[in-house]
Amino acid sequence: MPKTMSTNRISHSVLSAHLALISASVIWGIAGPVIKYTLAYIPPATFLFVRMLIVCVLVLPFLIIELKRTPINTKDYVNFFLLGLFSQTQLIIVYLSYKYTTAIDIGIIGISGTIITMYLGHYFYNERIDRKVAVGASLAAIGTLAVILEPLVTGNRANVNPSFRIVGNLLAFISVVAWSFYLLWSKLSMGERSGLLKKTLSFVHIKPMTKVYSPTLIVYITFFVGLATVLPFAVLEYFGFFGETNFYLGFIDPKGIAGILYMALLSSVVAYLAIQWGLQKAHVRDTAVYGYLSTLITFPAAYLLLGEVPSKIAILAMLIIFSGVAIAQYDSILYTNKDN
């Protein structure tokens, strides 16, 4: 009986973690089209700064409480700063990519993060990747590559210059790599040790966290790191350093305000807390697998908000990706049950 009760508790905990990861994926699947839609009313760096400012004001009281419970060791400042760079500051790259390419392109390119995250988890934490999971990830990679190269074939689509789309696609891929490292670093920050990762960090003169910090504290701190590092870009943008702009902060269209609130409340607070909480109970590869869901949500969201319609190549890529999802997700669920 005790064993059954323990198994039930573990199963419930794992299920809750997966639901948290799914929730974050759905929110972020809609977030891409919301970002591109809102950029019509507010420039990227300013948009990101205002979003982070709202978030920081909301979480400040909770951050103070968390810091009283768990003071940060001064030796861990560098690690928190890097977590903020990989998760929040790199969003500038994401926002810029939406200026140059389509929300659908970026949504599909985001799946490449699945492959990166899966193999980082496998390499540093010895997380099991079955042959079927590898096949599923490979199918997804083929679909992603097809979308990245699509501008060379289809030319000017969705009123976006092919050259600009390629630049935007490359920026999107860079942000995906940064996010994958953030997921890996988060596992380390929450106490999951990896001897190989420790050696890698020592090679670049960075030490692991001195103690375990809660997911909420990690998320809150990264928001403030993002706010501080994005501010200079927002100021330069506001004064026209990156080109002329007719934007005035005191007069934001209500549609732009709605986009900012969605990104601040749901995409920042709710989704980040969900992903951090889910990481405590799930494998790194589980986060990667559910990343596929974001892309599937992006397609209808991009059509409803932006009128974007996927090309034949994008549809084919989506079908290939969906096949990879079915294969990879099935094995991931099996292994989660076995491990627990």
N, C-alpha and C positions, 0 to 999 in steps of 0.2 A: 504493500500500500504506500509506504513512504516514497518508494521509487517511482510509483505512478504519479503521485502528487508532484514530485520534483520534475518529472517529465512534462506534466501539464503546465507547470509554471514556466519551464523553459520554452515550451512550444508557444505559450501565450506571449512571452517576451519577444521571441523571434518574430511572431506574427505582427506584433505591434511595431517592431522595427521596420518590417517590410512595408507596412501601411504608411509609416512616416516617410520612407524613401519614395513610395508611389506618389504621395501628396506633394512632395517637393518637385518631383518630375512633372506633374500636371501643371503646377504653378509656373514652372520655368518653361514649359512648352508654350504656354500662352504669353509669357513675358517677352519673347523675341518680337512677335508682331506688335506688342504694346510699345516696345522701345522704338521701333521704326516709325510707328504711328505718331508717337509723342515727339520725335525729333523734328517733325514738321512745325512744331510750336516752340521748341526750346533747343539750343545747341547742345552737343553731347557732353562736354565737360561740365557745363553749368547744370544740365539735367542731372548728371551723376552726383554733383556736389549737393544740390538741393535735396535729392533723394536721401543721401547719407546724413545730411543735417537733420532731416526729420527723424530718421531712424535713431540717431545718437541722442536727440532730445528725449525720445520715448524710452530708450533703454537706460539712460543715465542713472535713474534711481535704483534700478535693478543691478546695474554694474557696481554701484557703491556697496550694495548689500553683499554681492558676490565677493568683492575685494576684502570686505571685513571678514568673511568666512574663510577665504583662501587668499591671503596676500601673495603677490607675485614675487618670486625670488629675482633679484636684480640680474642674476646670471641668465635668466630666461627672457630678458627683454628682446634680445636679438631674434630669438625664435618666434616670439609674438609678432615682431615687426615683419618678419618674413612671411608668416601666415597671413598677415594683413595685405602684404604685397601680392601674394599668389591668389588670394580670394577676392579682395576688394579693389585695390589699385589697378589690377590688370583689367578691370571692367571698362577702363577708358578705351582699351583696345577693342573690346566687344562693341562699345557704342560707336566707335569710328567705323568698324566693319559694317554696321547697319547703314551707314551713310553711303557706302559704295556698292553694296550687293543686296540681294533679296533676303527676306526673312526665311524663306524656304531653303535657300542655299545654306545659310548659317545653321539652320536647324539640322540639316542632314550632316553637315560637316562636324557638328557637335558629337556625332556618333563615333568619330575617330577617337574621342576621349575614352570611349568604352574599351577599345583595344589597348590604348596606352595604360589606362588604369588597371585593367585585368593583368597585364604582364608586369607592371610595376609591383602589384600586390603579389603576384606569383614569384617574382624575382627576389623581393626583399622580405616577404613574410611566408614564403613557401605555401601560399594558398593554392589549393589543388585546381588544376585546369584540365578537365577531361578532353579527350580527342574531339568529342562532339561540340564542346564549348569552343575549342579552337576553330573548328570548322564554321560554327556560327559566327564567330568574330571575324573570320576571313571573308565570309559572305558580306558582312556589314562593311568591311573595309573596301570591298569591290564597289559596293553601292555608293559609298562616300567618295571614292576616287572619281567615279563617273560624274558626280555632281560638281566636284572641284574643277574638272576639265570641261564641263559643259559649255562655258562661255566660248571656248575655241570652236565649238561645233554649231551652236545655235545663234551666236552673234548677239545682236542687241535685243534683249528680251526684258519685258517689264520696264521699258524706258530706262534701262541701265546700260551704260557703255560696257562692252565686253572687257576692256582693259581695267576699268574700275572694279568690275565684278571679280576679276582675278585678284586684284589687290585686296578687296574686301574679304575674299575667301581665304587668302593667306593670313590676314589679320585674325580672322576667326579661328584658324588652326592654331596660331600662336597662343591665343587665349585658352584654347582647349588644353594645350600642353601645360600651361600655368595652373589651370584648375586641377589637372590630374596630380600634379605635385602637391597641391594644397590638400587633396584627399589623403595622400600618402603621409604628409606631414602631420595631419590631424590625428591619424592613427597613432603616430609616435607620441604626439602631445598628450593623448589620453591614456598613455601608459603601456601600449602594446610595443614591446621591444623587438628590435631586429638587429642581430649582430652585424650583418652585412651593411645595413643602413647606418649603423653607428660608425663602422669603419669608413664608409663613404663620407659622412659628415666630418669626421676627424681629418680627412684628406683636405677638406676646404676650411678647416679650423673652426668648425661649428660643433658644439656639443648638444646632445639630446636634452630635453627638459629635465630639470632637477627633481620634479615631482609631477604627480598627476593633477591636471586641472579639469574642471567640469566643462561639458560642451557649451553651456550657456556663457560661461566666462570667456572661453576662447572666441566665441562668435561676437560677443559684445566688444572685446578688445580689438578685434579685426575691423569692426565698423569704425572705431575712432582712428585707427591707423589709416584706413581708407580716406576718412574725412580730411585728415591732416595732409596726406600725400596728394589728394586730388585738388585741394584748394588752390595751389599755385597755377595749375592748368586752367581752372575755372576763371581765375583773375585775369590771366593772360588772354583767354578767349573773350572775356567780357570787354576788354579794352582793345579788341581787334588785332591782337598779335598773330592770330592764326588766320586772319582774313577778315574782311568787313562783315559786320552782322547788324541787322536791324532790330535785334532782340533787346527788350528792356525788361529787367527783372520784375519791375512793379506792375507790369501788365502781361500776365500769362493767360492765354486762352483757357477757358474751363475744360476743354478737351485735353489740353496739356496738363492741367492740374490733376485730372482723373488718372492720366498715365503715370504721373509722379507718385500719386498715392498708392496705385496698384504696386508699383515697383518698391516703394518704401515699406508698405505694410505687409503685403503678401510675399513678394519676391525676396525681400530682405529678411524681415523678422521671422515670419512663419516658415518659409522654405529653408532658411539657413539653420534654424533651430531644429527643424525636422531632420535635415540631413546629418547634423552633428549628433543628434540623439540616436538616429538609426545606425550610425557608424559604431556606436558602442556595442550593439548586439549583432550586427550583420558583418559580413565579409566585405572587403574592398571591392571584390568582383560583383557583389550584389548591387552596390551603388552604380557600378558600371552598366550592369544589365538593365536596370530600370531607367538608365539614361536614354535608352531607345524609346521609351514611352514619350519623352518630351518631344521628340521629332514627330511622332505620330499625331500628337496634339497640335503641333505647330501648323500642319497643313490646313486643317479647317479654320484655325484662328487667323492665319495669314490671309485666307480667302475672305473671311468675314470683315476683318479690319482694314485690309489693304487691297483687296481685290486681286491678290496674287494667285495665279493658276499655275500649277506645276507643268513643266514640259513633259514630253513623252519620255525623255531621258530620266527626268526626276521621278516620274511614275514608276519606270522600270527599276530605278535605284531603290525606291521605297519598297517595291515588292521583294527585291533581293534582301534588303535590310530586314524586312518583316520575317523572311525565312530564317535569317540569322538569329533574330530575336527568339523565335519559337524554339530553335535548337538550343541556344545558349541558356535561355531562361529555364527551360525544362531541367537541364542538368544542374543548374545552380540550385533550384529548389530541392532536388534529390540530395545533393551534397549537404545542403543546410540541415536537412532532416537527419542525415547520417551522422554529421558532426555533433549534433545536439542530442 
